[in-house]
Amino acid sequence: MKSFTKAGVAVGTALLLAACSSGGSGGGSASGSGSEPASSGPSDGFNTALPAPTRTATPTPTPTPTPYGPVLAGYIDPVGVALGKINPSANLNNFMIGLQEAAGAANSASSGLGLSDTPATVGTTKRQLVNALSQLATDLTKIRTGVKSKTYCTTGSAYAQVGLSEGLKAIPAALAEMTAAGYTTNFTVPQTPQPQTRSLDNGTFVTKGRLRGGGEFHVDNTAGTVDSVVSLYKGGKTVHSLYVGKGKEAAIEGVEDGDYDVFFSEGVDWDSSLKMFTQSCSYTKFDDSLSYTSGRNYVSWTITLTAKVGGNAKTSDVDEESFPQQ
């Protein structure tokens, strides 16, 4: 049974009863003014459901690619910053720390840039940059190793080698092509000194004390491949220091009486202000001292700076920090 049939019968009965009880006026109407028309439910009796709202799918936004300029600068600029922190005025230990940090920055930039998405128009240039950065990292590591092995004995000589890096030289040209394509960076090449090979004239005194004695001191460096400075040391200080060029001989005349220790340093590029060789430096001491005494016969000593078969003088390496001022 449908619900609308039962509801209709009940309403009709209620209206009829109301009409009979209105009195016998005769003119009454079943639809008097006080009556209300019957109200039924929906015309068909069914519960009509509203149509479901139409839902429009929200489109997934397409990510906007990061512009390549900032990507390039994000890898390249930190390398320039790290290079700028290499301080040639620092001590060698801090200088090597700077080299290590710059090498790490160059290596990270090479790896990251190599994996980055790159516009096809600068793909070749990017590969050039990646290779240059990798080479720079290798070069800086070699320089650091050279400082540790005394190939470079001062920060100045080591810093000059930074400027000679083939990797560093290749970066500006590649970045110029990037700039022409619209991709700029703040990379700056550090200003480094030129390598030097300074020397003194053979026989020049680096330190000259009194020469009022009768002794002679001869130095043979004819078989040597690098220059040397030989020092006579007495009483806690250097009395005489003589510059002897490679392939040369030199002598000091008038050495006063006393017992002298003999120190010598060898290397390339003599820095007169520091009184040391800046490259390939070594520091050595003869184990035996030389004794000079006055008398009828003057005393003359000759030392040879290269090892010889049958030589009678032994030497020992000396730490740079313990080597006396020349």
C-alpha positions in Angstrom: 0.0 0.0 0.0 1.3 3.4 -0.8 1.3 6.0 1.8 -0.4 8.8 -0.2 -3.8 6.8 -0.4 -4.3 6.6 3.4 -3.5 10.2 3.9 -6.1 11.3 1.3 -9.1 9.5 3.0 -8.3 11.0 6.4 -8.4 14.5 5.1 -11.6 14.1 3.2 -13.5 12.8 6.3 -12.4 15.7 8.4 -13.8 18.2 5.9 -17.2 16.6 5.7 -17.7 16.6 9.4 -17.0 20.2 9.6 -19.7 21.0 7.0 -22.5 19.2 8.9 -22.0 20.9 12.2 -22.3 24.4 10.9 -26.1 24.7 11.6 -29.3 24.7 9.4 -29.0 28.1 7.7 -29.6 26.5 4.4 -27.4 28.9 2.6 -24.3 27.6 4.0 -21.6 26.3 1.8 -19.3 23.5 2.6 -16.5 25.8 1.7 -17.2 28.6 4.2 -14.9 31.4 4.9 -13.5 29.8 8.0 -12.6 26.7 6.2 -9.2 26.0 4.6 -8.7 24.0 1.5 -7.3 20.6 2.0 -3.6 20.4 1.7 -2.0 17.4 0.3 1.6 16.5 0.0 3.5 16.5 -3.2 1.3 15.9 -6.2 2.7 12.5 -6.8 3.4 11.6 -3.2 7.0 10.7 -3.8 10.0 12.3 -2.0 11.7 14.2 -4.8 15.5 14.3 -4.4 17.4 17.4 -5.5 20.0 16.8 -8.2 23.5 16.4 -7.0 25.7 19.5 -7.5 28.1 19.3 -10.3 31.7 19.2 -9.1 34.4 20.6 -11.3 37.8 18.9 -10.8 40.6 21.3 -9.8 43.4 21.0 -12.2 46.8 20.1 -10.8 49.1 23.1 -11.2 52.1 22.6 -13.5 55.3 23.5 -11.5 57.2 26.5 -12.9 60.8 25.5 -13.8 63.4 27.3 -11.8 65.2 29.8 -14.0 68.7 28.5 -15.0 70.5 31.7 -14.1 70.0 31.2 -10.3 70.8 27.5 -10.6 74.1 28.3 -12.3 74.9 31.1 -9.8 74.0 28.8 -6.9 76.8 26.4 -7.8 79.4 28.8 -9.2 79.3 31.8 -6.7 80.3 29.7 -3.6 83.4 28.7 -5.4 84.4 32.3 -6.0 83.7 33.1 -2.3 85.8 30.2 -1.2 88.7 31.2 -3.4 88.5 34.7 -2.0 89.0 33.4 1.5 92.4 31.9 0.7 94.6 34.3 2.6 98.2 34.6 1.4 98.9 36.6 4.6 97.9 33.7 6.8 100.3 31.1 8.2 100.8 27.9 6.2 98.4 25.8 8.2 95.5 28.3 7.8 96.4 28.8 4.2 96.1 25.0 3.6 92.7 25.0 5.3 91.6 27.7 2.8 92.9 25.6 -0.1 91.0 22.5 1.2 87.7 24.5 1.5 88.0 25.9 -2.0 88.8 22.5 -3.4 85.7 21.1 -1.7 83.5 24.0 -3.1 84.8 23.4 -6.6 84.2 19.7 -6.4 80.7 20.2 -5.1 79.9 22.7 -7.8 81.2 20.3 -10.5 79.1 17.5 -9.2 75.9 19.5 -8.7 76.1 21.4 -11.9 76.8 18.3 -13.9 73.4 16.8 -12.6 71.4 20.0 -13.1 68.8 20.4 -15.9 70.3 22.8 -18.5 69.0 24.6 -21.5 70.1 22.9 -24.6 71.6 26.2 -25.9 74.3 26.1 -23.2 74.7 22.4 -22.8 78.3 22.4 -24.2 79.3 25.4 -22.1 78.0 23.7 -19.0 80.2 20.6 -19.7 83.2 22.9 -20.1 82.4 24.5 -16.7 81.9 21.1 -15.0 85.3 19.9 -16.3 87.0 23.2 -15.3 85.6 23.0 -11.8 86.8 19.4 -11.4 90.2 20.4 -12.6 90.3 23.3 -10.2 89.6 21.0 -7.3 92.4 18.7 -8.4 94.8 21.6 -8.8 94.1 23.1 -5.4 94.5 19.7 -3.8 97.9 19.3 -5.5 99.0 22.7 -4.3 98.0 21.8 -0.7 100.1 18.6 -1.0 103.0 20.6 -2.4 102.9 22.9 0.7 103.1 19.8 3.0 106.0 18.4 1.1 107.9 21.7 1.0 107.6 22.1 -2.8 106.0 25.5 -1.9 107.6 26.9 1.3 105.7 30.2 1.7 102.1 31.2 1.2 103.2 33.6 -1.5 104.8 30.9 -3.7 101.8 28.6 -3.1 99.3 31.3 -3.9 101.0 32.0 -7.2 100.4 28.4 -8.1 96.6 29.0 -7.6 96.8 31.5 -10.4 98.4 28.9 -12.7 95.6 26.4 -12.3 94.4 25.2 -15.7 90.9 24.7 -14.2 90.8 28.3 -12.9 91.9 29.7 -16.2 89.1 27.9 -18.0 86.3 29.1 -15.9 86.1 32.8 -17.1 85.7 31.9 -20.8 82.9 29.5 -20.0 81.1 32.0 -17.8 81.4 34.6 -20.5 79.4 32.3 -22.8 76.9 31.8 -20.1 76.6 35.6 -19.6 76.1 36.1 -23.4 73.2 33.6 -23.2 71.6 35.6 -20.3 72.9 33.6 -17.3 75.0 35.6 -15.0 77.0 34.9 -11.9 79.1 36.9 -9.4 82.2 34.7 -9.8 85.5 36.6 -9.5 89.0 35.3 -10.3 91.4 36.1 -7.4 94.4 38.2 -8.2 97.4 36.1 -7.5 101.1 36.9 -7.8 103.3 35.6 -10.6 105.8 32.8 -9.7 109.3 34.0 -9.1 112.8 32.6 -9.2 114.8 35.3 -7.5 118.5 34.7 -6.5 121.5 36.5 -5.3 124.9 36.8 -6.9 127.2 33.9 -6.1 129.3 34.7 -3.0 126.9 37.3 -1.6 126.8 37.6 2.1 123.4 37.2 3.6 124.8 37.8 7.0 128.2 39.2 7.5 130.1 39.2 10.9 133.6 40.4 11.7 136.3 39.0 9.4 139.5 39.6 11.4 140.7 36.1 11.8 143.0 33.9 9.8 140.6 31.1 8.9 139.1 30.3 5.5 135.8 28.6 4.7 135.2 27.1 1.2 131.9 25.8 -0.1 131.6 23.6 -3.2 128.2 23.5 -4.9 129.5 22.7 -8.4 127.4 19.5 -8.5 124.3 21.1 -7.0 121.1 21.6 -8.9 119.7 24.4 -6.6 121.2 27.4 -4.9 122.2 27.3 -1.2 122.9 29.6 1.7 125.5 28.2 4.1 125.8 29.6 7.6 128.5 29.5 10.3 126.8 29.4 13.7 128.5 30.2 17.0 127.4 31.3 20.4 123.7 30.9 19.8 123.6 33.1 16.6 124.5 33.1 13.0 127.9 34.8 12.4 128.2 34.5 8.6 125.8 33.3 5.9 127.0 33.0 2.3 124.9 32.6 -0.9 126.3 29.9 -3.1 124.7 29.4 -6.5 124.1 26.0 -8.2 127.2 24.9 -10.1 129.3 27.4 -8.2 131.9 27.7 -5.5 132.3 30.5 -2.9 134.5 31.2 0.1 134.7 33.3 3.3 138.2 34.6 4.3 139.0 36.0 7.7 137.0 33.6 9.9 137.8 34.3 13.5 138.8 31.6 16.0 136.1 29.4 17.5 134.0 26.3 17.0 131.3 26.7 14.4 128.3 24.7 13.6 127.5 24.6 9.9 123.9 24.9 8.6 122.7 25.2 5.0 119.4 25.6 3.3 118.7 24.9 -0.4 116.0 25.7 -2.8 114.6 27.9 -5.5 113.5 31.6 -5.4 115.4 33.4 -2.5 113.2 35.9 -0.7 115.6 38.4 0.8 113.0 39.9 3.1 112.2 36.5 4.6 115.7 35.2 4.3 114.6 31.9 2.9 113.9 30.0 -0.3 110.2 29.9 -1.2 110.2 26.7 -3.3 111.7 23.2 -2.9 113.3 24.2 0.3 115.3 21.9 2.6 117.2 22.5 5.9 120.3 20.6 6.9 123.1 20.7 9.5 126.6 19.1 9.4 126.9 16.8 12.4 130.4 17.8 13.2 131.5 21.3 14.0 134.4 23.2 12.4 137.2 24.4 14.7 139.3 27.5 13.9 142.4 28.3 15.9 145.1 31.0 15.4 148.7 29.9 14.9 151.4 29.9 12.4 149.3 27.9 10.0 145.9 29.2 9.1 143.0 26.9 9.1 140.9 26.2 6.0 137.9 24.1 5.8 136.1 23.0 2.6 132.6 21.5 2.5 130.8 20.0 -0.4 127.0 20.3 -0.6 126.3 17.2 -2.5 126.9 13.7 -1.3 130.1 12.0 -2.4 131.3 8.4 -2.3 133.8 8.2 0.6 132.7 11.5 2.0 133.7 12.0 5.7 131.0 14.5 6.8 127.6 13.4 7.9 124.5 15.6 7.9 121.1 15.7 9.5 117.8 17.2 8.4 116.6 20.1 10.5 113.1 21.2 11.1 112.4 24.6 9.7 111.2 25.9 13.0 114.5 24.9 14.6 116.7 26.3 11.8 118.6 29.4 12.8 118.0 32.8 11.2 120.4 33.1 8.2 
